[in-house]
């Protein structure tokens, strides 16, 4: 019988422990624990830049394309992170002993983590504005939202239209044209489908449920009817809006060499990763402002300074740059993130560890104790 990484085991791995319950359910099929015998290849050279590995038990050998080797033991600090730490160059992972691992598509995991941090940032902002957190959390947990680039989440919320409908209303009907998707803001609904001349109940929906979403991604007719069981408030999104919001806005990026030139002119590194990632290693004198707290802390930044945002794969820093630009700051993302740096430049770049620097009002910062 196949075994999958449990929510409890998930907490033992940096990155995976940041996933929401909904994201865990989405990713569960990829969290298969795979056994390997000593000497077997776990990740081959040709697949290495596409895969992220988490070591559950046993030991691994990391072998770079140039011959460097690192021995990694399950339970060690190194094994609590995605393996390997550097992803710029091809590598091989070989089972040093009988072991078990979880292998995940790198881009898939990076997208989920970026979306998670960006949505948390938005929730904090909306909570400060007095919005209903229970409803918004349920709404943002819909898999449909995860298809939208993180920087477009707020715009998507703003494009939702409201309908107040009485009990018995058929919000959508089987066989009808699909040009919208719907979200149940309040109330309850029933999903039915005609089979053998009879209506069969397929499901009941409650607050936060999304329905009709297949119509946004295809031109197929509706495959079920959704009827309100009580007076309800329904939100809907037009297909054209959704397709437009699938496109990520363009953000300013710089190469590592260009970043060096800007630093010489007084620019500042801004690390937008999580605290555990920052403490493991960060750029010299880099300020730490995680993406999920960026909107709350941006008032501490200096609008006369240029900020160079970085993360591992570039996705979170792109979201940070988009947000900072909207707020009136001049910011650039490190193109491709630290993952594209070769081993030695990456180690030289992420040269400081520990809690780093504290940001004070007016853009001042000091070394933390």
VENJOUR-V54131 format. One record per pair of residues at least 6 apart in sequence whose ideal C-beta (glycine too) atoms are under 7 Angstrom apart, sorted by sequence separation. I is the first residue (numbers start at 1). J is the second residue. D is the distance in whole Angstrom. If there is no record, write none. Layout:
# VENJOUR-V54131
i=[I,I]
j=[J,J]
d=[D,D]
This chain:
# VENJOUR-V54131
i=[10,11,36,63,72,73,127,165,205,214,282,301,311,325,359,360,10,62,72,84,192,193,215,271,310,324,358,19,43,61,62,145,148,192,254,289,309,338,341,357,358,10,192,193,357,43,61,62,83,123,126,172,192,212,278,321,357,358,42,72,145,171,190,191,271,309,321,338,357,59,60,191,271,309,321,338,356,59,123,275,355,10,59,123,190,191,269,59,211,271,275,318,58,188,189,269,270,271,274,317,7,55,57,188,269,270,271,272,273,307,317,42,56,171,188,269,272,55,174,268,270,272,314,45,174,191,314,317,62,119,184,186,314,62,184,185,202,272,307,309,314,33,60,184,216,314,4,55,65,184,215,306,307,308,309,310,313,64,65,71,74,184,291,303,309,312,5,65,216,294,298,303,308,311,312,313,4,64,183,283,310,312,4,5,54,55,63,291,295,301,310,4,53,54,62,63,181,182,291,294,298,2,3,52,53,182,193,62,63,115,122,181,193,118,122,180,181,192,60,61,118,191,192,60,119,178,181,60,61,115,118,180,181,191,192,60,114,178,179,58,59,144,178,189,190,268,270,272,16,49,59,189,270,273,58,60,189,190,266,267,268,269,270,271,272,273,53,58,59,172,189,267,268,13,49,58,187,188,267,269,48,57,58,178,188,48,57,178,187,189,273,48,55,56,139,177,178,187,262,272,45,56,176,187,272,55,56,175,176,186,187,262,45,54,175,186,44,53,54,174,184,185,272,43,173,174,185,259,43,53,135,172,174,184,185,41,42,174,42,51,52,173,182,183,41,42,172,182,51,52,172,182,254,39,40,50,51,170,171,181,39,50,180,181,38,52,170,171,180,37,38,169,180,305,36,38,42,168,169,179,180,300,38,43,168,179,300,302,37,167,300,302,167,301,36,165,167,171,167,35,36,166,14,34,144,283,13,14,15,33,34,165,251,283,284,12,142,282,284,288,33,34,138,139,144,164,165,252,281,288,32,138,251,282,286,287,31,162,163,251,281,135,281,285,287,135,162,163,249,280,30,161,279,282,30,160,161,259,279,160,279,160,30,159,254,256,278,287,253,252,253,254,255,252,254,159,251,253,27,256,23,156,155,19,23,152,15,18,20,5,19,148,151,15,18,148,151,147,149,26,22,20,151,150,121,125,121,124,151,120,121,124,117,118,121,117,121,117,117,114,118,114,110,111,110,114,88,87,88,88,89,88,89,88,18,86,88,86,14,14,64]
j=[16,17,42,69,78,79,133,171,211,220,288,307,317,331,365,366,17,69,79,91,199,200,222,278,317,331,365,27,51,69,70,153,156,200,262,297,317,346,349,365,366,19,201,202,366,53,71,72,93,133,136,182,202,222,288,331,367,368,53,83,156,182,201,202,282,320,332,349,368,71,72,203,283,321,333,350,368,72,136,288,368,24,73,137,204,205,283,74,226,286,290,333,74,204,205,285,286,287,290,333,24,72,74,205,286,287,288,289,290,324,334,60,74,189,206,287,290,74,193,287,289,291,333,65,194,211,334,337,83,140,205,207,335,84,206,207,224,294,329,331,336,56,83,207,239,337,28,79,89,208,239,330,331,332,333,334,337,89,90,96,99,209,316,328,334,337,31,91,242,320,324,329,334,337,338,339,31,91,210,310,337,339,32,33,82,83,91,319,323,329,338,33,82,83,91,92,210,211,320,323,327,32,33,82,83,212,223,93,94,146,153,212,224,150,154,212,213,224,93,94,151,224,225,94,153,212,215,95,96,150,153,215,216,226,227,96,150,214,215,95,96,181,215,226,227,305,307,309,54,87,97,227,308,311,97,99,228,229,305,306,307,308,309,310,311,312,93,98,99,212,229,307,308,54,90,99,228,229,308,310,90,99,100,220,230,91,100,221,230,232,316,92,99,100,183,221,222,231,306,316,90,101,221,232,317,101,102,221,222,232,233,308,92,101,222,233,92,101,102,222,232,233,320,92,222,223,234,308,93,103,185,222,224,234,235,92,93,225,94,103,104,225,234,235,94,95,225,235,105,106,226,236,308,94,95,105,106,225,226,236,95,106,236,237,95,109,227,228,237,95,96,227,238,363,95,97,101,227,228,238,239,359,98,103,228,239,360,362,98,228,361,363,229,363,99,228,230,234,231,100,101,231,80,100,210,349,80,81,82,100,101,232,318,350,351,80,210,350,352,356,102,103,207,208,213,233,234,321,350,357,102,208,321,352,356,357,102,233,234,322,352,207,353,357,359,208,235,236,322,353,104,235,353,356,105,235,236,334,354,236,355,237,108,237,332,334,356,365,332,332,333,334,335,333,335,241,333,335,112,341,112,245,245,112,116,245,109,113,116,102,116,245,248,113,116,246,249,246,248,143,141,141,319,319,291,295,292,295,322,292,293,296,290,291,294,291,295,292,316,315,319,316,313,315,315,319,339,339,340,341,342,342,343,343,274,343,346,346,276,277,343]
d=[5,5,5,5,5,6,5,7,6,7,7,7,5,6,5,7,6,7,6,6,5,6,7,5,5,4,6,7,5,6,4,7,6,6,7,5,4,6,6,5,6,7,5,6,7,6,6,6,7,7,6,7,6,7,5,5,6,5,7,6,7,6,6,5,5,4,6,6,6,7,5,4,7,5,5,7,6,7,6,7,5,7,5,7,6,7,4,7,5,5,7,5,6,6,4,7,7,7,6,4,6,6,5,7,4,5,5,6,7,6,6,7,7,7,6,7,6,5,6,6,6,5,6,7,6,7,7,6,7,5,5,6,6,5,7,7,6,7,6,6,5,6,7,6,5,4,6,4,6,7,7,5,4,6,5,4,5,6,5,6,7,5,5,6,7,5,4,6,5,6,7,6,6,5,6,5,5,5,5,7,6,5,6,6,6,6,6,6,6,6,6,7,7,7,6,5,6,5,6,6,6,6,5,5,4,5,7,6,6,5,6,4,5,3,6,6,4,6,5,4,7,5,5,7,6,6,6,6,5,5,6,7,5,5,7,6,5,7,6,7,4,7,2,5,5,6,5,5,7,6,5,6,6,5,5,6,5,6,7,4,6,5,5,6,5,7,6,5,6,5,6,7,7,5,6,2,6,4,5,7,5,6,6,7,6,5,5,7,5,7,7,7,7,5,6,7,6,6,6,5,5,6,6,3,6,6,6,5,5,6,7,6,5,6,6,5,6,5,5,5,6,4,4,7,6,6,6,5,4,6,7,5,5,6,5,6,4,5,6,5,5,5,5,4,6,6,7,7,7,5,5,5,7,7,5,6,6,6,5,7,6,6,5,5,5,6,5,7,6,6,7,7,6,6,4,5,6,7,5,7,6,5,5,7,6,5,7,7,6,6,6,3,7,6,5,6,5,6,5,5,7,5,6,6,5,6,6,5,6,5,6,6,5,7,6,6,4,6,6,6,6,7,6,6,5,5,6,6,4,7,7,3,5,5,7,6,6,7,5,5,7,6,5,6,5,7,6,7,6,6,5,7,6,6,7,4,5,6,6,7,6,6,7,6,5,7,6,6,6,5,5,7,6,7,6,5,6,4,7,7,5,5,6,6,6,5,7,6,6,5,6,5,7,6,6,6,6,7,4,6,4,7,5,5,6,5,5,7,4,4,7,6,7,6,6,4,5,4,6,4,5,5,5,7,6,6,6,4,5,5,6,5,6,7,6,5,6,5,5,7,7]
